[in-house]
Amino acid sequence: MIKEGLIHRVQKKGTSKKYSKKLLEQKKKGRKRGTGKKKGKKGAKNPGKKIWMNKIRPIRDMLKELRDNKKITKSDYRTLYLRAKGGMFRNKKHLLYYMKDHGILKEKKKK
């Protein structure tokens, strides 16, 4: 009956992977990653802890550098370190403004 064509195999139905492969290729190129595609809360993709780490590390590095180069005293370093820990400074530039306004930063005297 198979040879006569009375019985034949019906192809199994399912979703093809062609479209999903195309999407993956586009995502590898960097497409389809805009704000409209993001799901979850505001801090889901970039957690608050990561933001804090990216903010505090350069500030602490700068404070250590200034202390080692003797541009600020150890006591000033400690107070500024604790203030940075408390979230007083937005970034490195804000820290520099604060030090200059309060006369903490020792600048080299020109001859």
N, C-alpha and C positions, 0 to 999 in steps of 0.2 A: 504493500500500500504506500510505503514511503517512496519507492521508485516510480510509482504511478502518479505521485503528487497529491494523493488524497490526504495524507498525513504530513504535516510540516511543523517545524519548530518555530514557536513564537518568541521573538527576541524579548529578553527580560527588560522591564522598564526600570529606570533609575535616573538619578541626576548625573550629568556628565561633569568631569573635572576641568573641562576646558576653561569655563568662566572663572573658576576659583584660581586656576593657574595664572590666568591673565591678571586677576586682581593682585595676586602675590607679586608678580613681576612689577606692577605699577607701584606697589608698596615698597619694594626694594629700591625703586628709583626715588622714593620720597614723596610720592603722590598719596592722596587720600588720608592725610594726617593732620588736617586743619582743625580749627576749633569746632566746626560742625560735626566732626567725626568723634570727638572725645566724649566718653561716657564716664559717669561717676562725679564725685564732688570736686570742688575747686582744687583741693590739695591731694587728689588721688594720684595724679601723674607726677607731681612734684611735691612730696611730703614736706610738712613744716620743718621737720628735723633737718632735712637736706638743705633747705633754704637757710636755716640757722647756721649749719656747718659752713656753707659757702660764704656766709657773711662774717662769722667770727674768726675763722682761720687766718685770713689776711690781716685782720686787725691785730690778732695776737702775735703773728709773725713780725709785724711792723714794730710793735711794742718791744719785743725781744731784741730786735735789731737796734732800736734806739737806746735801749738799756746797755747792750754790749758795746756800742760806740760811745757811751757815756754822754749822750745828748739829753738823757733824763736820769734823775736819781732813782735809786732803788725804791724809795718810799713813794715817789711819783708813779713809778712803774706799777707798784702794788695797787695804788688807788685807781689808776686808769684801767688796770686789768679787771678789777672788781666792777668798775662802772661799765666796762665793755660786756662783762658777764651778765650784768643787769639789763643790757639792751639799750644803753644810753646813746651809743653811736650807731648811725645808719651804715657808715662805710669808713674807709681809711681817710678819705678827704675830710669828712665830718670830724674825725678824731684830730686831724692836724689843725683844723680851724679852732677847735676847742683848746688845744694846747697853746696855740699862738695867742688867742684871746686872754688866756689866764696866765701867760708868761711862764709856762712850764718848759717849753722847748728852748734849749740852749743853742743859739746860733753862733757860728764862728765869726769872730770880729775881723773886719777888713782893716788892712794896714794903710 
